[in-house]
Amino acid sequence: MARIQNAARNAMEWFEVVGERYAEHFEPEQFMYSMLTRSQRISHENLRLRDPVWLEGYERWFAERAGVQPGANGQVPPPMFTPYSIKDLTLHNRIVMSPMAMYSATDGLANDFHLVHLGSRAMGGAALIFPEMTCVSPDGRITPGCLGIWSDEQGAALKRLVDFVHTQTPAKIGIQLGHAGRKGSTKLAWEGIDQPVEEGGWDLISASALPYKAASHTPRAMTREDMDRVVADFVSATKRAVAAGFDMLELHAAHGYLLSSFLSPLTNKREDEYGGSAENRARYPLEVFRAVKAAWPETKPISVRLSAHDWYEGGNTPADAAVFAQMFKDAGADMIDCSSGQVVSEEKPVYGRLFQTPFSDKIRNEIDVPTIAVGAISEADHANSIIAAGRADLCAVARPHLADPAFVLHEAAKIGFEGQQWPKQYHSGRAQYVTNLQRAAAEAKR
């Protein structure tokens, strides 16, 4: 029943905004696809079962607009395997490996674990990979094991990762800069997630003096001096990211971390020019963004990750997120990464099929800015449905990449797409993998 209600709600919301969001902007072909998949219950492969000829025609139409012609065998790439360009960055497909905290650095330094972890995913087919949120200062860490970029030594260690990705894989690599704010000074996840460290902790800062949980350390409300220092830390980190050769930069303004704490009325109780209205709450995050953008090459893209829903009464809603997205776009953001939640511990998220994709859809098609969709995207069918319908430009996949470093290669094989490049060292493995898939499919039909 919950699934039916969720699908009905999605379909109803589609019709409520059909004019200003879709009919006025989409070409007829994509408008039709969007309408057919509006509930998110009918997917790309569902459409193939219903009308394979129509869907193959749509895939050809979509690929042509991405600048791709059919291969020698007449095959065109499904939407998730079409290239995507933004500024001087061109990705060979639409799949991003999300930043995911690994809690495995020492004093912020990337090490062999990070090289193998990130390198294997870049070899596994993702077009763009991100290390975890990389902290701009020691007091900006979530845990003692978080990555940092506040020193030249850390920058050099990250350059090692960048150089491997660039020389050994077709992938690109981005960096997500952030500051944990009131959610810092906690234990490694497997020692007690969100639990404060007992020794070796550090003082916390945030928009207001509100702890994340009852047992959390209470942060200090930031002063103007604090703000200036943090801006300088972000700028220094950006310059090191430039020197390391990262292809893209993302500013983390989501999930209750420092910049997010300013944006949400649940965590920002300030009575100065940085609190109150949405414009005031965004003032400091925009200061940081503009300073970072000024230090980042104009030819390389910069994105902002937002929590598009606080999932708690009195917090930000998707409508508020659209307002913030417009502000960041006006300030020069090239893309918005649309996540949600983790702003307050009391949140009550409503999970479901691709439950965060509607936030990306809203921001992309109402604010007219490229977006990244995240959340419960776990197979090619999901990504193809999202990209083909114009609900996002890229899909960020997190936990499936932890379970399977070759997630993208395997998904390409599962849907029979031959154009995804495998590492030359692994070609024989691809042949056997495809053979096993075919054998399993044949046995399933018996």
BELWOSUL-V282543 format. One record per residue. N is the residue number from 1. RES is the residue in one small letter. SS is DSSP state (@ for helix, = for strand, . for the rest). OMEGA is omega in degrees with one decimal (* if undefined). D_LAST is the distance of its C-alpha to the last C-alpha in whole Angstrom. Layout:
N;RES;SS;OMEGA;D_LAST
N;RES;SS;OMEGA;D_LAST
//
This chain:
1;m;.;-179.3;33
2;a;@;179.0;34
3;r;@;179.5;31
4;i;@;179.6;32
5;q;@;179.3;36
6;n;@;178.7;35
7;a;@;179.6;33
8;a;@;178.6;36
9;r;@;178.4;39
10;n;@;-179.7;38
11;a;@;179.4;37
12;m;@;-179.0;41
13;e;@;177.4;42
14;w;@;-178.6;41
15;f;@;-179.6;43
16;e;@;-176.8;46
17;v;.;-171.7;46
18;v;@;-176.5;45
19;g;@;-173.8;48
20;e;@;-176.1;49
21;r;@;-172.0;46
22;y;@;-171.6;44
23;a;@;-176.4;45
24;e;.;-172.9;49
25;h;.;-176.0;47
26;f;.;168.7;43
27;e;.;-173.9;43
28;p;@;-178.0;41
29;e;@;-178.9;38
30;q;@;175.7;38
31;f;@;179.2;39
32;m;@;179.9;36
33;y;@;179.8;34
34;s;@;-179.3;36
35;m;@;-177.5;36
36;l;@;-176.5;32
37;t;.;-171.9;32
38;r;.;-177.7;35
39;s;.;-173.7;33
40;q;.;175.0;31
41;r;.;173.5;28
42;i;.;-173.2;27
43;s;.;-179.6;26
44;h;@;-177.9;26
45;e;@;171.3;22
46;n;@;178.9;22
47;l;@;178.5;25
48;r;@;177.4;22
49;l;@;-176.5;20
50;r;@;-176.9;23
51;d;.;-176.1;25
52;p;@;-179.2;23
53;v;@;179.0;26
54;w;@;-177.3;29
55;l;@;177.8;28
56;e;@;176.1;28
57;g;@;178.6;31
58;y;@;177.5;32
59;e;@;177.8;31
60;r;@;178.4;33
61;w;@;-178.3;36
62;f;@;-178.6;36
63;a;@;179.5;35
64;e;@;178.8;38
65;r;@;173.8;40
66;a;.;177.3;40
67;g;.;-176.5;41
68;v;.;175.2;38
69;q;.;178.9;37
70;p;.;178.1;34
71;g;.;-178.1;33
72;a;.;179.4;33
73;n;.;-180.0;29
74;g;.;-177.6;30
75;q;.;172.7;28
76;v;.;-178.9;30
77;p;.;169.3;30
78;p;.;-174.2;29
79;p;@;-176.9;32
80;m;@;-179.4;31
81;f;@;172.0;32
82;t;.;178.6;35
83;p;.;178.2;38
84;y;=;-179.7;41
85;s;=;174.2;44
86;i;=;-169.5;47
87;k;.;-178.4;51
88;d;.;-179.3;50
89;l;=;173.8;47
90;t;=;178.7;44
91;l;=;-175.5;41
92;h;.;168.8;38
93;n;.;-172.7;35
94;r;.;-175.6;36
95;i;=;178.7;34
96;v;=;168.1;37
97;m;=;-176.4;37
98;s;.;168.3;39
99;p;.;179.2;42
100;m;.;-177.5;41
101;a;.;-180.0;44
102;m;.;175.5;44
103;y;.;-171.9;47
104;s;.;177.3;47
105;a;.;173.0;51
106;t;=;-175.8;54
107;d;.;177.1;57
108;g;.;-174.7;55
109;l;=;170.3;54
110;a;.;-176.2;50
111;n;.;-178.0;49
112;d;@;177.3;47
113;f;@;-177.7;44
114;h;@;178.3;45
115;l;@;-179.1;44
116;v;@;-179.0;41
117;h;@;-176.9;40
118;l;@;-179.8;41
119;g;@;-179.5;40
120;s;@;178.6;37
121;r;@;175.8;36
122;a;@;175.7;38
123;m;@;-177.0;36
124;g;.;169.3;32
125;g;.;178.2;33
126;a;.;-177.3;35
127;a;.;-178.9;37
128;l;=;178.0;40
129;i;=;176.8;40
130;f;=;162.3;43
131;p;.;176.4;45
132;e;.;174.2;45
133;m;.;-177.1;48
134;t;=;-167.5;51
135;c;=;-172.2;54
136;v;.;179.9;58
137;s;.;178.6;60
138;p;@;-179.9;60
139;d;@;176.0;60
140;g;@;-179.5;57
141;r;.;171.3;55
142;i;.;-176.9;53
143;t;=;175.3;53
144;p;.;-177.7;54
145;g;.;-176.0;51
146;c;.;176.6;51
147;l;.;176.9;51
148;g;=;176.7;54
149;i;.;179.3;56
150;w;.;178.4;60
151;s;.;178.0;61
152;d;@;178.0;61
153;e;@;177.3;59
154;q;@;177.6;56
155;g;@;179.5;56
156;a;@;178.5;56
157;a;@;177.6;53
158;l;@;177.5;51
159;k;@;176.2;52
160;r;@;177.7;51
161;l;@;-179.5;47
162;v;@;-177.5;48
163;d;@;178.1;49
164;f;@;-179.2;46
165;v;@;-176.9;44
166;h;@;-174.9;46
167;t;@;-172.8;46
168;q;@;-175.8;42
169;t;.;174.6;40
170;p;.;-175.7;40
171;a;.;170.3;40
172;k;=;-176.6;43
173;i;=;178.7;44
174;g;=;175.3;46
175;i;=;177.1;49
176;q;=;-179.5;49
177;l;=;-179.7;52
178;g;=;177.0;53
179;h;.;-172.5;56
180;a;.;-178.6;54
181;g;@;-174.5;57
182;r;@;-179.2;58
183;k;@;-179.4;54
184;g;.;178.0;55
185;s;.;179.0;57
186;t;=;-178.6;54
187;k;.;170.7;52
188;l;.;-172.4;49
189;a;@;-176.5;46
190;w;@;175.1;45
191;e;@;-179.4;48
192;g;@;-173.9;49
193;i;.;-179.4;47
194;d;.;177.6;50
195;q;.;-177.1;53
196;p;=;176.6;56
197;v;.;-178.9;57
198;e;.;178.3;59
199;e;.;175.9;61
200;g;.;179.9;62
201;g;.;-179.2;61
202;w;.;179.9;62
203;d;.;-177.1;64
204;l;.;174.1;62
205;i;=;179.6;63
206;s;=;177.1;61
207;a;.;-179.8;62
208;s;.;-176.4;64
209;a;.;-178.9;64
210;l;.;178.0;61
211;p;.;179.7;59
212;y;.;175.7;55
213;k;.;-178.7;55
214;a;.;-177.9;58
215;a;.;-177.1;58
216;s;.;171.6;57
217;h;.;178.0;61
218;t;.;-179.2;62
219;p;.;172.0;63
220;r;=;174.8;66
221;a;=;-173.6;66
222;m;.;171.7;67
223;t;.;177.0;70
224;r;@;177.1;71
225;e;@;176.1;71
226;d;@;-178.3;68
227;m;@;-179.5;66
228;d;@;179.6;68
229;r;@;-177.9;67
230;v;@;175.2;63
231;v;@;179.5;64
232;a;@;178.0;65
233;d;@;178.4;62
234;f;@;-180.0;60
235;v;@;178.1;62
236;s;@;178.6;62
237;a;@;178.9;59
238;t;@;179.4;58
239;k;@;176.4;60
240;r;@;177.5;58
241;a;@;175.7;55
242;v;@;-178.7;56
243;a;@;-179.9;58
244;a;@;175.8;54
245;g;.;177.8;53
246;f;.;-175.6;50
247;d;.;-175.2;49
248;m;=;176.9;49
249;l;=;174.8;50
250;e;=;175.7;49
251;l;=;-177.6;52
252;h;=;178.0;51
253;a;=;-177.0;52
254;a;.;167.8;49
255;h;.;173.9;48
256;g;.;176.9;52
257;y;.;-166.3;53
258;l;@;-176.5;57
259;l;@;176.4;56
260;s;@;-178.4;54
261;s;@;174.6;57
262;f;@;-173.9;59
263;l;@;-174.7;57
264;s;.;175.6;56
265;p;.;177.6;58
266;l;.;-175.6;57
267;t;.;178.6;58
268;n;.;179.3;61
269;k;.;-176.5;64
270;r;.;178.4;67
271;e;.;177.2;70
272;d;.;-176.2;71
273;e;.;178.8;69
274;y;.;179.0;66
275;g;.;177.6;65
276;g;.;-175.8;65
277;s;.;176.8;64
278;a;@;179.0;60
279;e;@;179.0;63
280;n;@;-178.6;64
281;r;@;179.4;61
282;a;@;-172.1;60
283;r;@;-177.2;63
284;y;@;175.0;63
285;p;@;177.8;59
286;l;@;174.8;60
287;e;@;179.6;63
288;v;@;-178.9;61
289;f;@;-177.7;58
290;r;@;179.3;61
291;a;@;178.2;63
292;v;@;-178.3;59
293;k;@;-179.7;59
294;a;@;-179.1;62
295;a;@;-176.6;61
296;w;.;-179.1;58
297;p;.;-178.3;58
298;e;.;-177.3;58
299;t;.;-178.7;55
300;k;.;-176.6;52
301;p;.;175.4;51
302;i;=;-178.9;51
303;s;=;177.4;49
304;v;=;174.8;50
305;r;=;179.9;48
306;l;=;165.9;48
307;s;=;-174.2;47
308;a;.;178.1;47
309;h;.;178.1;47
310;d;.;178.2;49
311;w;.;177.4;47
312;y;.;-177.0;50
313;e;.;180.0;53
314;g;.;-179.8;56
315;g;.;178.3;54
316;n;.;177.2;52
317;t;.;176.5;50
318;p;@;177.8;48
319;a;@;176.5;51
320;d;@;179.8;53
321;a;@;178.1;51
322;a;@;177.4;51
323;v;@;179.4;55
324;f;@;178.6;54
325;a;@;177.7;52
326;q;@;179.2;55
327;m;@;-179.9;57
328;f;@;175.2;55
329;k;@;179.9;54
330;d;@;179.8;58
331;a;.;175.7;59
332;g;.;177.5;57
333;a;.;-179.8;53
334;d;.;-174.3;51
335;m;=;176.1;48
336;i;=;178.2;47
337;d;=;-166.4;44
338;c;=;175.0;43
339;s;=;176.7;43
340;s;.;170.9;44
341;g;.;-179.0;46
342;q;.;179.8;47
343;v;.;175.9;50
344;v;.;-176.8;52
345;s;.;-178.6;50
346;e;.;-174.8;50
347;e;.;178.5;48
348;k;.;-177.9;45
349;p;.;176.4;42
350;v;.;-177.5;40
351;y;.;179.0;36
352;g;.;-179.4;33
353;r;.;178.2;31
354;l;.;-165.8;33
355;f;.;179.8;36
356;q;.;-178.6;38
357;t;@;178.3;37
358;p;@;178.1;40
359;f;@;176.8;43
360;s;@;178.6;42
361;d;@;-177.8;41
362;k;@;-175.5;45
363;i;@;-179.4;46
364;r;@;-169.8;45
365;n;@;172.8;46
366;e;@;-178.4;49
367;i;@;179.7;51
368;d;.;177.2;49
369;v;.;177.7;48
370;p;=;-177.4;45
371;t;=;169.8;43
372;i;=;175.8;41
373;a;=;178.7;38
374;v;.;170.4;37
375;g;.;174.5;36
376;a;.;173.6;32
377;i;.;-169.0;31
378;s;.;177.7;28
379;e;.;-177.3;25
380;a;@;-178.9;25
381;d;@;177.9;25
382;h;@;-175.8;28
383;a;@;179.0;30
384;n;@;179.6;29
385;s;@;-177.6;30
386;i;@;-176.7;33
387;i;@;-177.0;34
388;a;@;-178.0;33
389;a;.;-178.6;35
390;g;.;178.7;38
391;r;.;176.0;38
392;a;.;176.4;39
393;d;.;177.4;40
394;l;=;175.9;38
395;c;=;177.9;36
396;a;=;-177.2;37
397;v;=;-175.3;34
398;a;.;-170.5;35
399;r;@;175.4;33
400;p;@;176.7;30
401;h;@;175.5;32
402;l;@;-179.7;33
403;a;@;-174.1;30
404;d;.;179.6;29
405;p;.;179.8;32
406;a;.;-176.0;29
407;f;@;-175.1;28
408;v;@;177.8;29
409;l;@;-178.6;27
410;h;@;178.7;24
411;e;@;176.7;24
412;a;@;179.8;25
413;a;@;-177.8;22
414;k;@;-179.5;19
415;i;.;174.4;20
416;g;.;179.0;21
417;f;.;-174.2;25
418;e;.;-172.7;26
419;g;.;178.6;30
420;q;.;-176.7;30
421;q;.;171.7;32
422;w;.;173.1;31
423;p;.;-175.7;34
424;k;@;179.3;35
425;q;@;-173.4;35
426;y;@;-174.3;31
427;h;@;-179.7;30
428;s;@;176.3;28
429;g;@;177.5;26
430;r;@;-178.5;25
431;a;@;179.6;23
432;q;@;179.6;22
433;y;@;179.8;21
434;v;@;178.8;19
435;t;@;179.1;17
436;n;@;176.7;16
437;l;@;-179.1;15
438;q;@;179.2;13
439;r;@;-179.8;11
440;a;@;-179.8;10
441;a;@;-179.9;9
442;a;@;179.4;7
443;e;@;-179.7;5
444;a;@;-177.8;6
445;k;@;-177.0;4
446;r;.;*;0
//
